[in-house]
Amino acid sequence: MRVRNKPWAPKLINAHPELITETPTDYRGKWQSRFEKAQPLQIEVGSGKGQFIIEMAKRHPEINYIAIEIQTSVIAVILRKLVDEPLPNLQLAHADGQAVTAFFEPNEVDRLYLNFSDPWPKKRHAKRRLTYKSFLAGYQDVLKPNGQIEFKTDNRGLFEFSLTSMNNFGMAFEQVWLDLHADETVEDNVETEYEQKFSQFGPIYKIIATFKSEK
Ligand SMILES: C[S@@+](CC[C@H](N)C(=O)[O-])C[C@H]1O[C@@H](n2cnc3c(N)ncnc32)[C@H](O)[C@@H]1O
């Protein structure tokens, strides 16, 4: 996601340590202390401007959510929305999702969302894709046994790569959609910014997968 630099972003981030952290390693194993109530924890890696995670937090007050986003000017947009309308079950982490195992203890996370991750189409950049095997290993570590990954994309190449990568990692596919929006039985889909923008140009692919093997 390319966004214009927002000179106000670092100041806003520094002013709201109750909503956002830039040192998520400090909360490893202690994330529940940042929320009003201890309850199941779900995280999104690469939240963009936060439309999905904010709507999820509103619809599911019984779940705690963490949005992890690497770009300062992007996570600041989510933060600005939260400052205007705080949600007791949503926290932000300005960080690189590659380091999830440094941010969460094993089994601390119940579900992980990847929405419209950067496709990195060049083969030599495959290791940067958020469904590359090294990322999957990190997700497996922090997710509870049978914890799910929910992955959506409009990018066919990334979808095919992710199916193969998850399969080679030994994950079980609970459900796969080749055209999510054409499935009238899906009633609870929460659209992301990218999904709203790009679904007019082609299908949205979705995978729900779990790690099968014992840790
Ligand atoms: C294409 S955008 C999609 C945003 C949003 N999920 C949506 O669907 O509208 C991908 C986002 O992932 C973020 N991102 C990419 N790599 C990341 C990483 N390693 N850790 C955290 N965020 C990352 C980017 O900064 C960008 O905001």
The ligand as an SDF file (V2000), in Angstrom:
LIG
                    3D

 27 29  0  0  0  0  0  0  0  0999 V2000
   -2.0830   -4.3600    0.1450 C   0  0  0  0  0  0  0  0  0  0  0  0
   -2.2410   -3.7030    1.7410 S   0  0  0  0  0  0  0  0  0  0  0  0
   -3.7940   -4.3980    2.3230 C   0  0  0  0  0  0  0  0  0  0  0  0
   -4.3620   -3.6490    3.4880 C   0  0  0  0  0  0  0  0  0  0  0  0
   -5.6370   -4.2360    4.1060 C   0  0  0  0  0  0  0  0  0  0  0  0
   -5.3900   -5.5030    4.7440 N   0  0  0  0  0  0  0  0  0  0  0  0
   -6.7420   -4.3520    3.0990 C   0  0  0  0  0  0  0  0  0  0  0  0
   -7.0940   -5.4840    2.7570 O   0  0  0  0  0  0  0  0  0  0  0  0
   -7.2820   -3.3250    2.6860 O   0  0  0  0  0  0  0  0  0  0  0  0
   -1.0410   -4.6420    2.6420 C   0  0  0  0  0  0  0  0  0  0  0  0
   -0.6500   -4.0200    3.9690 C   0  0  0  0  0  0  0  0  0  0  0  0
    0.2180   -4.9100    4.6660 O   0  0  0  0  0  0  0  0  0  0  0  0
    1.2440   -4.1600    5.2820 C   0  0  0  0  0  0  0  0  0  0  0  0
    2.3950   -5.0690    5.4910 N   0  0  0  0  0  0  0  0  0  0  0  0
    3.1630   -5.6130    4.5250 C   0  0  0  0  0  0  0  0  0  0  0  0
    4.1170   -6.3950    5.0710 N   0  0  0  0  0  0  0  0  0  0  0  0
    3.9420   -6.3420    6.4190 C   0  0  0  0  0  0  0  0  0  0  0  0
    4.6210   -6.9270    7.5130 C   0  0  0  0  0  0  0  0  0  0  0  0
    5.6820   -7.7200    7.3270 N   0  0  0  0  0  0  0  0  0  0  0  0
    4.1630   -6.6540    8.7640 N   0  0  0  0  0  0  0  0  0  0  0  0
    3.1040   -5.8370    8.9540 C   0  0  0  0  0  0  0  0  0  0  0  0
    2.4300   -5.2380    7.9450 N   0  0  0  0  0  0  0  0  0  0  0  0
    2.8340   -5.4910    6.6940 C   0  0  0  0  0  0  0  0  0  0  0  0
    1.5090   -3.0450    4.3020 C   0  0  0  0  0  0  0  0  0  0  0  0
    2.1610   -1.9460    4.9060 O   0  0  0  0  0  0  0  0  0  0  0  0
    0.0910   -2.7190    3.8270 C   0  0  0  0  0  0  0  0  0  0  0  0
   -0.5160   -1.7210    4.6230 O   0  0  0  0  0  0  0  0  0  0  0  0
  1  2  1  0
  2  3  1  0
  2 10  1  0
  3  4  1  0
  4  5  1  0
  5  6  1  0
  5  7  1  0
  7  8  2  0
  7  9  1  0
 10 11  1  0
 11 12  1  0
 11 26  1  0
 12 13  1  0
 13 14  1  0
 13 24  1  0
 14 15  1  0
 14 23  1  0
 15 16  2  0
 16 17  1  0
 17 18  1  0
 17 23  2  0
 18 19  1  0
 18 20  2  0
 20 21  1  0
 21 22  2  0
 22 23  1  0
 24 25  1  0
 24 26  1  0
 26 27  1  0
M  CHG  2   2   1   9  -1
M  END
$$$$
